[in-house]
Amino acid sequence: MTQGGAARRTVLGAAVLAAGGAIATGAAGSAAAAGSGRGGAGGYRDLPVPTVIGHRGSSGYRPEHTLGSYQLALDLGADVVEQDLVPTKDGHLVCRHENEIGGTTDVADHPAFASRRTTKSVDGVSVTGWFTEDFTLAELKTLRAKERIPAVRQRNTLYDGRWAVPTFEEVLRWAEREGERRGKRVWLYVETKHPTYFRSLGLALEEPLARLLRRYGRDGRGAAVFLQSFEPSSIQRLSRLVSAPRVVLLSAANTRPWDFEVAKDPRTVADLVRPEGLKWIASFAQGIGPTLDLIVPRDADGRLGTPTTLVEDAHARSLVLHPYTARNENSFLPAEYRKGTDPAAYGDAFGAFRRYFELGIDGIFTDNPDTGLLAAEAFRPGRGVN
C-alpha cells in the first residue's frame, strides 16, 4: 500500500473521528475565536492525552517546515503542529529547523547566492553553508524547500520545490483559516532556535515573537500555543512578555544549554532533570520536552534500558512531559523494534510508541502523526484497542 493510498486514508479517517472531535464539529465559542487560538475552548490541560505533536509538521511524509507539511499533519489528526523559528537579515521570523539552509532549500542552485556560502560558529559548533540571517525575506522567498534527509526519505523528494519557506506570520494566518474551516482551534508548538546567538547579532527572537502572538491573540494563558526552547533564559524572557504556556527542551544529560555556556552556569541537563532542577523550571515554565533517552536510556546495543524517574519527578512538579522524537524508520527506532536491515524501512513503531506511552508521558513529538495518533488512541481515557 502506498504512503498516500486510499486504504491508509480510510484508516486514518476513522482514527481522527475517534480521537475526540470530528473535524467538522463546532468547538466552543465562535469560529473566529477558534481560529485565532484565543481562550474559551480550554487550555493545554484539556488537550487529548497522550498528545500527538506533529514534529516540524508531518516531516515523515513531506519536506519539513513547509505549509504542505503542516497541513498534512492536521489532516492526519495531529493535536498540535510544531514550528521552529529563525530570523532573516531584516528581522522577519521564518520557519526552519536551523538557520543553515543548504540542506533544506535549493539555495545551492542559485548562482546569485553562491558568494553567501560561509562558515560560522553557531552555539560553539562550526557550520558551513548558507544562513537565514544573511538573506532578506524577499531573497529567501526566491528559494524552494526540499527534503532534509533524502537517503532515508526518498519518497519525500517528490515534493522538493513545491513550497517556499514560510514566515511565522503566514503560519499564524494559515492556522486561523484552518481553525475557522474546522470549527476548532489549531494548536501550534513554537521553538526559538539559537536565541542567544541571534540576540548577539541584534536579531532577538522573543520580542518579535511576542508581538506576533499578541497580534493574533495567542499570548494569553489559554492560548492554543506552546512556546519552547533549549535555552531556559529564552523561556524566562518569554514568560515576562506573554502568558502562553511554555516548555523547556532538554537534550542529552551531559550537555549544557548554550545560554548556560555563555553565562558560565555550570549546570548540565543532568542537573535540570533532578528534582531541584525541575522545581526551578516549574517556576517559569509549564512543561519539559526531554529527549526520549532521558526517559528511557538506550544501552550500548541501542536497546531500551531501565526507565528513569523523570516522568514521576516532573509530574510531582506539575510539569507536563512532551518528549522528542518518535519516527517510524529503523534507523531511528530502538534496536528491539527494528525490522530487517534496511535503515529506511519501517520497523515496529507501534511497539515503540506503546513502550513510551506506558510510562505515562503526556504527549510526544513524532514525524508520523498518523502512526502516533493510532498508537495514542489505546491510551486515551475511554478508548481501547478493538
Rosetta blueprint (number, residue, H / E / L):
1 M L
2 T L
3 Q L
4 G L
5 G L
6 A H
7 A H
8 R H
9 R H
10 T H
11 V H
12 L H
13 G H
14 A H
15 A H
16 V H
17 L H
18 A H
19 A L
20 G L
21 G L
22 A L
23 I L
24 A L
25 T L
26 G L
27 A L
28 A L
29 G L
30 S L
31 A H
32 A H
33 A H
34 A H
35 G H
36 S H
37 G L
38 R L
39 G L
40 G L
41 A L
42 G L
43 G L
44 Y H
45 R H
46 D H
47 L L
48 P L
49 V L
50 P L
51 T E
52 V E
53 I E
54 G E
55 H L
56 R L
57 G L
58 S L
59 S L
60 G L
61 Y L
62 R L
63 P L
64 E L
65 H L
66 T L
67 L H
68 G H
69 S H
70 Y H
71 Q H
72 L H
73 A H
74 L H
75 D H
76 L L
77 G L
78 A L
79 D L
80 V E
81 V E
82 E E
83 Q E
84 D E
85 L E
86 V E
87 P E
88 T L
89 K L
90 D L
91 G L
92 H L
93 L E
94 V E
95 C E
96 R L
97 H L
98 E L
99 N L
100 E E
101 I L
102 G L
103 G L
104 T L
105 T E
106 D L
107 V H
108 A H
109 D H
110 H L
111 P H
112 A H
113 F H
114 A H
115 S H
116 R H
117 R L
118 T E
119 T E
120 K E
121 S E
122 V E
123 D L
124 G L
125 V E
126 S E
127 V E
128 T E
129 G E
130 W L
131 F E
132 T H
133 E H
134 D H
135 F L
136 T L
137 L H
138 A H
139 E H
140 L H
141 K L
142 T L
143 L L
144 R L
145 A E
146 K L
147 E L
148 R L
149 I L
150 P L
151 A L
152 V L
153 R L
154 Q H
155 R H
156 N H
157 T H
158 L H
159 Y H
160 D L
161 G L
162 R L
163 W L
164 A L
165 V L
166 P L
167 T E
168 F H
169 E H
170 E H
171 V H
172 L H
173 R H
174 W H
175 A H
176 E H
177 R H
178 E H
179 G H
180 E H
181 R H
182 R H
183 G L
184 K L
185 R L
186 V L
187 W E
188 L E
189 Y E
190 V E
191 E E
192 T E
193 K L
194 H L
195 P H
196 T H
197 Y H
198 F H
199 R H
200 S H
201 L L
202 G L
203 L L
204 A L
205 L L
206 E H
207 E H
208 P H
209 L H
210 A H
211 R H
212 L H
213 L H
214 R H
215 R H
216 Y L
217 G L
218 R L
219 D L
220 G L
221 R L
222 G L
223 A L
224 A L
225 V E
226 F E
227 L E
228 Q E
229 S E
230 F L
231 E L
232 P H
233 S H
234 S H
235 I H
236 Q H
237 R H
238 L H
239 S H
240 R H
241 L H
242 V L
243 S L
244 A L
245 P L
246 R E
247 V E
248 V E
249 L E
250 L E
251 S L
252 A L
253 A L
254 N L
255 T L
256 R L
257 P L
258 W H
259 D H
260 F H
261 E H
262 V H
263 A H
264 K L
265 D L
266 P L
267 R L
268 T L
269 V H
270 A H
271 D H
272 L H
273 V L
274 R L
275 P H
276 E H
277 G H
278 L H
279 K H
280 W H
281 I H
282 A H
283 S L
284 F L
285 A L
286 Q L
287 G E
288 I E
289 G E
290 P E
291 T E
292 L H
293 D H
294 L H
295 I L
296 V L
297 P L
298 R E
299 D L
300 A L
301 D L
302 G L
303 R L
304 L E
305 G L
306 T L
307 P L
308 T L
309 T L
310 L H
311 V H
312 E H
313 D H
314 A H
315 H H
316 A H
317 R L
318 S L
319 L L
320 V E
321 L E
322 H L
323 P L
324 Y E
325 T L
326 A E
327 R L
328 N L
329 E E
330 N H
331 S H
332 F H
333 L L
334 P L
335 A H
336 E H
337 Y H
338 R L
339 K L
340 G L
341 T L
342 D L
343 P L
344 A L
345 A L
346 Y E
347 G L
348 D L
349 A H
350 F H
351 G H
352 A H
353 F H
354 R H
355 R H
356 Y H
357 F H
358 E H
359 L L
360 G L
361 I L
362 D L
363 G E
364 I E
365 F E
366 T E
367 D L
368 N L
369 P H
370 D H
371 T H
372 G H
373 L H
374 L H
375 A H
376 A H
377 E H
378 A L
379 F L
380 R L
381 P L
382 G L
383 R L
384 G L
385 V L
386 N L
